[in-house]
Structure formats: C-alpha cells, structure tokens
Amino acid sequence: MYCLDANIHLCREFTLTKFKNIKLRRNLGLFTSIIMLLLLASILLGCVPQMQNFSPSDPSSGQVVSTEQTSATTGTTADTEPAGEDDPTSGYGFNEDTLPAKDKDDIDTTGTTVTDTSKTTTTSTIAANLAAKPVGKVGRAHSIRVFEDVQITVVYGLDEADQEIPIEAFYCSTGFNNTTPKAPEGKPIKITAFRPSYLKFSLLGDCYVRYPTQIMGDYFFHSVPYEYSSKSGPKHNECWIGGLYALGRYKTTGGCIRLSVRDAVKIQGYAYPGMPLYVLTDSSGYSWPTPQSVPAVNTSSPYSISGRLGWDPSDWHQENPYLGLLRAPTISGNKSLTLTEGYKKTSTAAFTVTGNPSPEISISNNPAGKKITWNNSTKKIDIAGGLTQGVYEITLTVSNSAGDATLKFTLIVEKTEEAPSIFGPSSLELIEGYSKVSSDAFTINGNPAPKLSVNSSNDRISWNDTAKILEISEGLPEGIYKVILTADNGIEENAIFEFILTVSADTKTTDEGTNEESATEADDLTDPDD
C-alpha cells in the first residue's frame, strides 16, 4: 500500500512539474512575441509621420497656443481647421481673397463630412485640358492635379456644365527620383484629407511639417519642413529655408508634395475626403492661373537665424520680419519703341520695378520668341537684331508674394528709310474726239511713304490716288499737256516725274474734208456744154 501511495505521489509530482514547464514555456513564448511586436512597431513608427498637435501662433497675439483637442472616436488629432489661429488677413501681407473662406457661397472650404464626398462624385463631361470657358458659376473645389514636369499643383472646380475649371495654382516640389505616386487621368487617387495642424516626420531625419493634408498612407501635401524639437512644436523662424527654392523648380522630397506654408494652408481649405487627385508627368494641353510667387529668402538676420533656418516669407505670423517689408510690385517705363529694318542689337530704356520681396519678372505673349528677352540686371528689354517689319506686342508681368502687376509693350519695326521714287508711263497720245481714258498705273516708292503732289496744265487731267493713275476726261482739244508728279518723304531730294499727254487732230476727218473740196473744184471746171 505504501508503495502504491508513493508511486501515485511521484506520478502527480511529475505531472505537475511537466505542466509547470509547459506553462512557463508558453508564457515565455508569449512574452517573446510581445517583445518582438513592440520592437517591430517601434521600427515602423520611426519611418512614418508621428501625429502631433500644433497650433500656430495667433496673429493677434504672437503667442503659441497649446491645445490637446482629440477626436472622440479615433484618439488622434482632430481633423479640423487649424486650431488657435485666425484666418490670415491682408493686414499681415496674406492674400485673403485667394484663400477659400466659409462665407463664400461658391466655394466650400470645410469638405470634411461624408455628404461632401457624395456631392463631388459627378464626372466631368469635358476633360480638364479641353474646357475652354466656364459655363455659369464655378462651384466649390472638385479635384487636384499635380504636374511634375513644371512642379505646379492646380485646384479645379466644376462649372454648371460639369466642366473642370482651374481655380488656383501653386508652386510645389514633388518626389525626387519620381517617388511621388502617379495617378493618370481616369485613375485618380481619392485622398483621405486628414488635416492636422502639424506632423512630425522621421523618414529623412526628424522634422516638422505644417498644415499637412494626407493623400494616402505616408504621402502628404505639406509645408517645407521645420526644425524638430522634442520639447515643443515647430517654431516659425526655424523653417528649412533651402527647401523653398525648389518650389516650382525641381523635385526634392521623399514622395510628398511640398508647398510654401501659405499654400499648404490653402490646400487644407480646398481638400475633402475622397477628393480626386491626379499626379501627371506631362502638362501639355492644360492651362491654369498664374501661381502666386514664392518670395526669395534673405539669409541675414532677422529673416534667418542661420544659413539653414529662418522664416518662410509667406508665413502670415505677425512677427515675420518679411511682412513689414512686403509691398505689391509695380513696373513703369516706355510702352513702345520704333526701330527700322536692319537695326543692330539694341535695348529699351530701363524700366522702374518696385516691390518687396524683389519681384520676379517674365515676358508673355512674345511673338518674337528668344529675340525679345528681359534683362533682369539692367531692367531692360533686350532686342536681338534681325526682326523684320511688323508690330510685336508683349506683356511684362512682375510678381511677388504681395501681388502682380503688368505692363504692355509694343515694338514697331519699320522698313529701312528709302528716298522717294516714281515709276510709270511718261507719255500718252490721244486723238481729238477720244472718250474718257486713264494712264497706266504708277509705282511710288519710299520709306516713310512719300506724299505726292500733282501739277497738271489742264484740270481735265486729274490724279486717282487709290489706283495711282492719271484720269483724263474727254474733250481736250489738239495740243500738248504736261503733268508734273512730285514725291516727298523728307529723305534726300524729292522725286519728280514728268508726264506728257499729246492730243492730235483727227486726220481722218481732215482727209475727208479735203477730198470733198477737190471734188467740188473739179465739178466747177467741167464745161457744161460737153
């Protein structure tokens, strides 16, 4: 009996020990799995944006407002308009007219509800690149197109005929080595439009981006990056100012679409969940409004705190030193120039161009192409030799972040100066009894065009200036008539041309009269008695 009890006890101890070992192994396996998942999560999180809640300084106070608003359903930063920041006003150098506002009936800037998505599912009946003129009123923002070949982002609205009409365009910078996802016509990306006030990015080194608008996954529209700080959100004067130069010029991002901070907040205003986004490699055939320029960066104090960090000139914050200097551009100068064929390379007088930041100047509607160019150093229009006679009309446009101005300039190229000359018939012979007749046409040359005077010995000989002929009325008697044509254009001597009209007697009538007289005399000499 004792042996049996001992055996039972040993079996129970062995069973319990085995059970404990299995349970321990399971616990260790579970713990190891959790550790591996945590490590994997930390690696993944280091490669994607970290959502932060940034409320930029209120322009009225200049103070950074720290808020912790979160979504009740997601536990992340609320998808709302940037908190703690008033809409920028023109008093801070921001063009409010181009920012979609809630009180404008034709453009809805919220676009965050499910109903908004249903309102924008209408398919355009005319392709965006073929829509010529809007039909009726253009409604709220409908779609976005990014043209990589020119680094421009364009927002489109629908008119009353469901045509996509460009509303506003922005200079941007897309992904280096074509890392921005492509979305051709007919296959748009439906953006998620998550729009926090700022995000922390870690893929290319820690940084902040302001006013991001999520496209999908890790791809966003956003501002040029700002310096990262573990203790606070982005500071307005710590923008990576080197990235501003790339906007509208070349690709430089890891796949996102960068904008100035001014334009990033505008995209947030236009965007809504489900909005179609097209990313195209060729802009041929499309048109859009001229984008508002991105001002040049000043790397000296107080505009920058280092050669790398400084203010985005388009930031409307009241402490931005660029704002105190912002002035809308102007341009003035001669509006026309006249040249003569055969001229040598020349230039206009200098134009006066003002504005701050220094305006960018471009020539449009240029029929002469590269033969008429703008010289930004001299502020003159350079004109290459070789243009032929004609009228060349161009438009000079000066632009900066405060606005645009234009000046229309006309270049007139005339023919080379030429002394006057007259060619044509020098004489005409008529017989009495003629009907009204005209001379052959005359050719009158000269540059400038000569003035012609006509001196006729008889007023029945007149000049027809349209046909360039002499008109001779009937009835002139036998005789010789002179007409002197004189051409004068102020160059060298006048051209003088003599025309002689000879009117002869009608010989046929004279001969008949002579014959009749001879016959009568013969009759008189005949003897009646014969």
VENSULBEL-V60099 format. One record per backbone hydrogen bond with DSSP energy under -0.5 kcal/mol. CO is the residue of the C=O (numbers start at 1). NH is the residue of the N-H. Records with the same first field share a line. If there is no record, write none. Layout:
CO=NH  NH
This chain:
1=5
2=6
3=7
4=8
5=9
6=10
7=11
8=12
9=13
10=14
11=15
12=16
13=17
14=18
15=19
16=20
17=21
18=22
19=23
20=24
21=25
22=26
23=27
24=28
25=29
26=30
27=31
28=32
29=33
30=34
31=35
32=36
33=37
34=38
35=39
36=40
37=41
38=42
39=43
40=44
41=45
42=46
44=47
45=48
49=51
50=200
52=54  198
54=56
55=65
58=61  62
63=58
64=66
65=67
69=78
71=75
76=71
78=80
82=85
89=92  94
90=93
94=96
95=98
96=99
98=100
101=104
103=105
104=107
107=109
111=273
113=117
114=118
115=119
116=120
117=120
118=121
126=164
127=130  131
130=132
134=136
135=160
137=139
140=158
142=276
143=156
144=278
145=147  154
146=148  280
147=150  151  152
151=172
152=147
153=170
154=145
155=167  168
156=142  143
157=165
158=139
159=162
162=125  126
163=159  165
165=157
168=155
169=292
170=153
172=248
173=258
174=252  253
175=178
176=179
183=279
184=187
189=191  277
191=274
194=214
197=211
198=52
199=201  209
200=50
201=207
202=205
205=204
206=228
207=201
208=226
209=199
210=223
213=221
214=193
215=192
216=219
219=215  216
220=257
221=213
222=259
225=240
226=208
235=238
236=312
238=227
239=241  310
240=243
241=244  245
242=245
243=246
244=247
246=249  250
253=176
256=258
257=222
258=173
259=224
260=264
261=265
262=266
263=267
264=268
265=269
266=270
267=271
272=275
275=191
276=144
277=189
278=146  280
279=183
280=148
283=286
293=295
297=299
300=303  304
303=311
308=241  242
309=305  306
310=239
311=313
312=315
317=320
320=323  324
322=325  326
323=326
327=356
330=354
332=352
335=410
337=412
339=414
340=343
343=386
346=383
351=353
352=332
354=330
356=327
360=399
362=397
364=395
365=367
366=369
368=371
369=372
371=384
373=382
374=376
375=379  380
379=351
380=375  382
381=348
382=373  384
383=346
384=387
390=413
391=393
392=411
394=409
395=364  397
396=407
397=362
398=405
399=360
400=403
403=400
405=398
407=396
409=394
410=337  412
411=392  413
412=339  414
413=390
414=341
418=447
421=445
423=443
426=500
428=502
430=504
431=434
437=472
443=423  445
445=421
447=418
451=488
453=486
454=456
455=484
458=461
460=462  473
462=471
463=465
464=468  469
468=442
469=464  471
470=439
471=462  473
472=437
473=476
479=503
481=501
482=457
483=485  499
484=455
485=497
486=453
487=495
488=451
490=492
491=420
494=496
495=487
497=485
499=483
500=428  502
501=481  503
502=430  504
503=479
504=432
505=507
506=510
507=511
508=512
509=513
510=514
511=515
512=516
513=517
514=518
515=519
516=520
517=521
518=522
519=523
520=524
521=525
522=526
523=526
527=530
